[in-house]
Amino acid sequence: MLPAHSGNGVKLGAFAVIVSLSVLWFALVALGMSTARLQAAYLNARRTIDRVTGSVMAGFGALLLIERE
């Protein structure tokens, strides 16, 4: 979050940092997932990851329903 009075240079710099970090993150994920060892580890843990992620999403959905009232 930037102050409202930030100059265009600061905004452009923040944008450049965000884009650079995103590109770096996805490049590292792609590089890591291209190795057989990490692919095998992910495939072994996939069911657990999906269950945990699904439970968290369902929990957030339940919170949204509760907060609606």
N, C-alpha and C positions, 0 to 999 in steps of 0.2 A: 504494500500500500504506500502510495506516494502522497505527499502533501499537495493540496490543490494548487498551490503557487509554484510547483516544480516547473523548471524550464523544460523546453523541448529536448535539450541534450540529456537531461537526467532521465526523461521518459524513454528516449531512444536507447540510452544505455541500459536501462532496466529491461526493456524489450529484448535487446541483444543478449543480455545475460540469460534471460528465460529461454530464449530460442536455443542458445548454445548448450545450456544444461539439458534441455529436452533432447537435442540431437545426440549429445554425449551419452545420456542414459539409454536411449534406444539403440545406439550403436553398441554399447556394452552388453545389453540384453541380447541383441542379435549375434554378437560375437560369442557370448557365453553359450547360447542355445545351439550354436553350430558345432559344439563339441559333443561327442557321443556320450561321454561321462555325465555331463549335466543333463542331456536329454533323457538318459536312463533314470537319473535321480528324480527328475521332474515327473516322468511317467509313473514311477513308483509312488510318488507322493500326490499325484493328481487327484485321486478320489478324495483324499483327506483335505486337500486345498479347496476343492470344490464344495465339500460339505461345510467347512469352516466359513468360507466366503458366503455361501448360501444362507447359513445361519445368521451371520452378521447382517446381511441384506434384509432378511426377514425381520430381524430385530429392529432395524431402522424403519422398516415399513410399519411395524407395530407401534413404534414410537410416534410416527407421523399420524397414525390413526387415533392414538390416544390424545395427542396434542390438538387435534382438529376441534375438539369439543370446547 
